[in-house]
Amino acid sequence: MRTFKYVLKRIGLMLMVFAVIMTICFVLIKLLPVAEPEGVLGVQAEIERARREALGYNKPILVQYGIYLKNILTEWDWGTSWEIEYMKGVGEVIGSKLAPTVLLNIYSIIFSVPVGIGLGIIAAIKKNKWQDNLISFAVMLFISVPSYVYAFILQYFIGFKTGWLPVIISSLYEAGGTWFSWTMIKSMILPVLALSFSTIATLARFTRAELTEALTSDYMLLARTKGLTRRQATIRHALKNAMVPILPTIVSLFVGIMSGAMIIEQIFAVNGIGQLYLTSIFLRDYDVFMATGMFYTVIGLTGTIIVDLSYGLLDPRIRIGEK
């Protein structure tokens, strides 16, 4: 019961934070001057004016916000795009850009998690040896340099100089192609690598720290005295205990990748949510900016709750909601 109450409390707080962020973003974006329709004549101009009037563009900001919330809650209408895709619903615009962003981040996590954890395990087992020193140096390098720097390096040397891989994402999906074809996967290798370096380094460092502590704990000494080999004790006890704080970290890293993907999408011409978000800022497409901003807000808040709750699910010693 306490766990259930705690979950409800966290969801309630998440909704409150979401409402505050949404209100601040709406008010600030509406303080910017509204672009009036230009070059639109005839029936199309009348339709545009009617739509703007229905959204309350000629009314005070608080009235506009009330209309905006009412449309979302009753019709799931997040507004209209005026600049990116003229007179198209925001939900439809975002839906068409969702697949590239989600797949790019999923591919990055699928690649980063086993590599990062594997390197961390090797560094912990080979502590203070050349393998550990080499991995530690690579971790320090990968964490220190932003992902967009790696994106430019990969794009220039592997994509442009050698010609081994495409420098931008294939546009097959815009022509009705499949995201799981070899052409698409090949074109996503460079952006996935650019996103993965920092995640691999973070996981490797965290895994090394947790596993090193586990390997020197009392229960490992007890396991060895019972007759288990070092390999058996490491797999059965040390790794199991070290993974408890590592698995929730993967969720938070996924949230971080989603945020960092905005720049990577711009560099590799990925027609996804990140590029849409930046374009909406440049073109002042208000409704698109609001919807994409709330998309990233929901991901961040949801990831925080999942990380918090996962500790109690992974480790029975942790009681969620207990004081």
Secondary structure, 3 states (H helix, E strand, C coil): CHHHHHHHHHHHHHHHHHHHHHHHHHHHHHCCCCCCCCCCCHHHHHHHHHHHHHCCCCCCHHHHHHHHHHHHHHHCCCCEECCCCCCEEHHHHHHHHHHHHHHHHHHHHHHHHHHHHHHHHHHHHCCCCHHHHHHHHHHHHHHHCCHHHHHHHHHHHHHHHCCCCCCCCCCHHHHCCCCCCHHHHHHCHHHHHHHHHHHHHHHHHHHHHHHHHHHCCHHHHHHHHCCCCHHHHHHHHHHHHHHHHHHHHHHHHHHHHHHHHHHHHHHCCCCCHHHHHHHHHHHCCHHHHHHHHHHHHHHHHHHHHHHHHHHHHHCCCCCCCCC
